[in-house]
């Protein structure tokens, strides 16, 4: 997953080939209730990361 350079919104699918598995993984990460999320590319989500991840799918 990557984050958009302009506003830091996570972008699913940029480097992933299996969207079904990607979205299942995002849901599992959201269920962890994290406040912060860091990505391989782009800025981190510094607050409310679980809610941001849930909004992706």
N, C-alpha and C positions, 0 to 999 in steps of 0.2 A: 504494500500500500504506500501511497505517497500523499503529500499534502500540497494543495494548491499554493503557488508562490504568492499570490495576491492577498488571500485572506486566511490561509492555513486550513481550509476545509479539506478533510481527508477525501481522497479520490480512489475508490475501489476499482480494481480491474486494470490499472495501468500496466502492471508487470505480471498479471495473473491470467492464466489460460482457462481455468475452470471456475467460472463465475458462481456456480452452485456451491462448490466447496469454499470459495472465498467468502460468500455471504454467511455460510454456516460458521466459519471461523470468526467472522466479525461479531456474530451474535454471541458466540461463546466468550469472546473478549469483553463484550459489553456486559455480560452477566457477572463478570468479576467486579464490577462497580468501580473501576479505576477513575480517579480524578484527573490523572495526567496520562497522555499517550504520546510516544515518540515513534517516528517513522524513519525508514531508511533514506527517504528523500523529503525535503521540505521541513517546515517548522512544526514543533510539537503542539499538541492541544494541551494547554496548561490548566484548564479547569473544565469540569463537566464532561470528561472524555467518554464515560459510559453512555451518556445521553447522545453525544455526537455520533458515536459508533452505532447506537440503536437507530439513529435517523438514516443511516446508509442502507438499511435493508433488513 
